[in-house]
Amino acid sequence: MTYCFHIAACLCLIIFQTTILPCFSLFDTFYDLLALYIVYMGLFFNVREGIPVALITGLVMDSLSGGPFGLYLTAYLWLFIGVRQLIKIFHVSNYILLLFVAAAAVLIENVILFGTFGMLEPGTQFSSSAINSVVVQVVWAICTGPFIIQFYNFTYKRWNKLFNKLLAVFSHKQSPEINR
């Protein structure tokens, strides 16, 4: 059931990011919320749960983005693998770590995106507005990233608690019928 939650959460984030955020001019240069979700998966879940979510989310974003196929898939997989390696060294509950990881994830995703476009068209120079956009995204990630990661964790825990209660209620009601 956790896969269903993660896929539903990613789809909600895709819809929120593509339909609601562009309506507000304040969030014109906001970072990719799905990248932070992949970071959250890397911090709190094992590889068996995180890789399928990163793959599916990357494929969906690649199909929606209009960019080169595999761009988001590659970025999300590298983010997940990098975070999994990072938590072998550092404690997950450290707030400073969340600041660093959120900013680094946004920066790494942008480097992968710009690097891919640079490889596809050699000699491409990026404008100062593109660099400014990346800087603003990193600042957004520093300011909001840890809170969003904690929100993802809170939402998952509440979902899991609700699902376990529902499962207990339904399994308890069905047990007397089975005993007859």
Salt bridges, closest charged atoms under 4 A:
none
